[in-house]
Amino acid sequence: MEEYHTHYLGKAADGKLFFGSVTFAYKKPIRELAPEEREKNRIELAILYLFDKNGKFSDYKYWSTEKETERQSVWEKMSELVTELGQVTYGNIEVETFEIDINGIKCGLIPNEESVSIDLYPSNTISFQKPWDGEYYT
């Protein structure tokens, strides 16, 4: 869906596929945080997931606001990560599900058997559901 949550996906000149996600997570489970503690425990993330030409997860790069002195535009950082790929073509991609851990934070396109969906973590802002045509819910 153009201009919504999928600004950064496509193919690099070397054939690798990429999916950039700008998201957030908390250092501790949110249910353990008092409302006044949430902001200081929130981490903004720019994550660039990389896949081979067949859509198999291969690597990732990320930037986070874990340190207060690093507070910058997470969107600028996402743009920098994509720029590092060289020439890219933005467009639809097909990739496999995967799950990784970044400093204790669950990340990836993770199947949810209960809701019969595939959710983008952290913060599961995007949920893909049948008929698996690329449309997603937020």
C-alpha positions as CSV (number, residue, x, y, z in Angstrom):
1,M,0.0,0.0,0.0
2,E,1.8,3.0,-1.3
3,E,2.7,5.8,1.1
4,Y,1.6,3.9,4.2
5,H,3.8,1.5,6.1
6,T,5.7,0.0,3.1
7,H,7.8,2.9,1.8
8,Y,11.0,0.9,1.7
9,L,10.7,-2.4,-0.2
10,G,12.1,-3.5,-3.4
11,K,15.1,-4.9,-5.1
12,A,18.8,-3.9,-5.0
13,A,21.0,-3.9,-8.1
14,D,22.7,-7.1,-6.9
15,G,19.3,-8.9,-6.9
16,K,18.8,-8.9,-3.2
17,L,15.3,-8.0,-2.0
18,F,14.8,-5.7,0.9
19,F,12.1,-4.6,3.3
20,G,12.6,-1.6,5.5
21,S,10.6,-1.1,8.7
22,V,10.4,2.0,10.9
23,T,8.9,0.9,14.2
24,F,9.3,1.0,17.9
25,A,9.7,-1.4,20.9
26,Y,10.1,-1.2,24.6
27,K,13.1,-2.2,26.7
28,K,10.7,-4.1,29.0
29,P,7.3,-5.6,28.3
30,I,4.9,-2.7,28.3
31,R,2.6,-4.4,30.8
32,E,5.4,-4.1,33.3
33,L,5.8,-0.3,32.8
34,A,3.9,2.3,34.6
35,P,2.5,5.0,32.2
36,E,5.1,7.5,33.3
37,E,8.0,5.0,32.5
38,R,6.9,4.2,28.9
39,E,8.5,7.0,27.1
40,K,11.9,6.6,28.6
41,N,11.7,2.8,27.8
42,R,10.6,3.3,24.2
43,I,13.1,2.6,21.5
44,E,12.6,3.8,17.9
45,L,14.0,1.4,15.3
46,A,14.9,1.5,11.6
47,I,15.4,-2.1,10.5
48,L,16.4,-3.1,7.0
49,Y,15.7,-6.8,6.3
50,L,17.6,-8.4,3.4
51,F,16.6,-11.4,1.4
52,D,18.1,-13.4,-1.4
53,K,16.6,-13.2,-4.9
54,N,14.2,-16.0,-4.0
55,G,12.9,-14.3,-0.9
56,K,14.8,-16.3,1.7
57,F,15.9,-14.1,4.7
58,S,19.6,-13.5,4.7
59,D,20.6,-10.6,6.9
60,Y,19.5,-7.3,8.5
61,K,20.9,-3.9,9.4
62,Y,19.4,-1.7,12.0
63,W,19.6,1.6,13.9
64,S,17.9,2.4,17.2
65,T,17.5,5.3,19.7
66,E,18.6,3.0,22.5
67,K,21.0,5.8,23.8
68,E,19.4,9.1,24.5
69,T,22.3,11.0,22.7
70,E,21.4,9.2,19.5
71,R,17.9,10.7,19.1
72,Q,17.6,11.6,15.5
73,S,15.0,11.1,12.8
74,V,14.4,7.4,12.5
75,W,13.1,8.0,8.9
76,E,16.4,9.6,8.0
77,K,18.2,6.6,9.3
78,M,16.0,4.3,7.4
79,S,16.7,6.2,4.2
80,E,20.5,6.0,4.9
81,L,20.3,2.2,5.4
82,V,18.5,1.9,2.0
83,T,21.0,4.2,0.3
84,E,23.8,1.9,1.5
85,L,22.4,-0.7,-0.9
86,G,23.2,1.3,-3.9
87,Q,20.8,1.6,-6.8
88,V,17.4,0.1,-5.8
89,T,14.1,-0.4,-7.5
90,Y,11.1,0.1,-5.2
91,G,8.2,-2.4,-5.7
92,N,6.4,-5.4,-4.5
93,I,8.4,-8.4,-3.2
94,E,7.6,-11.9,-2.1
95,V,9.5,-13.2,0.9
96,E,9.4,-16.1,3.4
97,T,8.5,-15.7,7.0
98,F,11.4,-15.3,9.5
99,E,12.1,-14.4,13.1
100,I,15.2,-12.8,14.6
101,D,16.2,-11.2,17.9
102,I,17.7,-7.7,18.0
103,N,19.0,-7.0,21.6
104,G,16.2,-9.0,23.1
105,I,13.5,-7.7,20.8
106,K,11.5,-10.2,18.7
107,C,11.6,-9.0,15.0
108,G,10.5,-10.3,11.7
109,L,7.5,-11.5,9.7
110,I,6.1,-14.0,12.1
111,P,3.2,-16.4,11.6
112,N,0.3,-16.0,14.1
113,E,-1.6,-19.3,14.2
114,E,-4.3,-17.9,16.5
115,S,-5.4,-15.2,14.0
116,V,-4.2,-17.0,10.9
117,S,-2.0,-14.1,9.9
118,I,1.6,-13.1,9.4
119,D,2.6,-10.1,11.6
120,L,5.5,-7.7,11.3
121,Y,7.3,-7.4,14.6
122,P,8.1,-5.6,16.8
123,S,4.9,-3.7,17.6
124,N,3.0,-5.8,15.0
125,T,1.9,-2.7,13.1
126,I,1.3,-4.7,9.9
127,S,-0.7,-7.9,9.6
128,F,-1.0,-9.9,6.4
129,Q,-4.0,-12.2,6.0
130,K,-5.7,-14.4,3.5
131,P,-5.9,-14.3,0.5
132,W,-2.1,-13.5,0.9
133,D,-2.1,-10.9,-2.0
134,G,0.1,-8.3,-0.3
135,E,-2.7,-6.3,1.2
136,Y,-2.2,-5.7,4.9
137,Y,-4.0,-4.4,8.0
138,T,-2.8,-2.1,10.7
